[in-house]
């Protein structure tokens, strides 16, 4: 990261955001309309929801999906004007796949 590898930074930031989104608890529409204001809970932390914990396999699946999306988009960018973007997307996918293929992964 000290070399300011833009592809790696971009790929890792996007992967962390995707993992954060995958851990979010879905909000039920009925919960949004639930209680009247005077019946709503009061106090510190009462609106906090516990986040889901992804298994190691779940994390690998999310990161692999992020890499696949980048490769798919890069394959669709066939115009010469988009060659730089396609190259960047392939480099980001390579970074993500390198993390998955490294030692200690599922």
N, C-alpha and C positions, 0 to 999 in steps of 0.2 A: 504494500500500500504506500510505502514511502516514495516509491518511484512514480506515484500519481498515475497509476494505470487506470485510465478512465473507464475502460470496458469492465474491469473487475469491480471498481467502485459502483458503477451503475448496476451491474448484474447483482451484486450482493445487497445493495439497497432495495432493489425490486424484490429479491427473494425474501428478505426480512419483512418487507411490507406484506407480501403474499402469505407468509407464515403467520404474521400478526392477524391478518384477515381470517385465515383458516381457524385460528383459535377463538375468534369472537363468537359469542353466544347469539344465536338468532333471536330477534325480538319478535314475539307473537303480536299480531295486530290487535288482538283482544286486550293485551297488556297495555297497549298505548292508549286505549280508550277507557281502561279500567275504572279507577276510583275517581270520585269527585275530589275537588281540591281540599275540602275540609276533612276528607277521610284519608288523605295521602300520608304516608309515614314521614316522620320528622326525625332529624338527627344526622349525625355524621356517618356516612357510609351506608345509609339505608337504601340508596339507589344503586349501589355497586353490585355487579353481577360477577359471579365466579367465571373465569374464562375456561374454555376447554383446554385440555392438555393433549397435544398430538403425540402419538407414539413415534418411535424412531422411523417406522415404516411410513407413517403419515407425513413426516417431515421430508423423507426421501421422495415420496409421491408428489408433494407440492413443488419441490425444487426441480424434479424431473419434468413436471408439467410446465414450469416456467421456462426451462430450456427448450422444450418442444415447441412452445409458442414462438419463441425467438427464431427457431429454425424454420418453422412454417412461414412466418412473416418474411424472413430473409429469402425463402424460395419463391415467394410471390413477387418480390421486388426485382423484376427482370429488366426494367428500363435502365439504360446507362446512367441516367441522372440520379438513380437511387443506389448506385453501386457502393458508395461510401456507407450508407445506412445499412445495407445488407451485410457488408463486411463487419460493421460494428455489432450487429445482432449476432452474427456467427461467432464473433470473439466473445461476446457475453455468454452465449450458450456453451462455448468451450470452457469458460471459467466455471460455470455451474456444474457441468458434467465432470470437470476435473475434481471438484470437491466431492462429488458422489462416488467417483471411482477410486478415490484415495483410500488409504488403510483405515480400518475401523468403521466402515459403513456397512449397512445391511445388504 
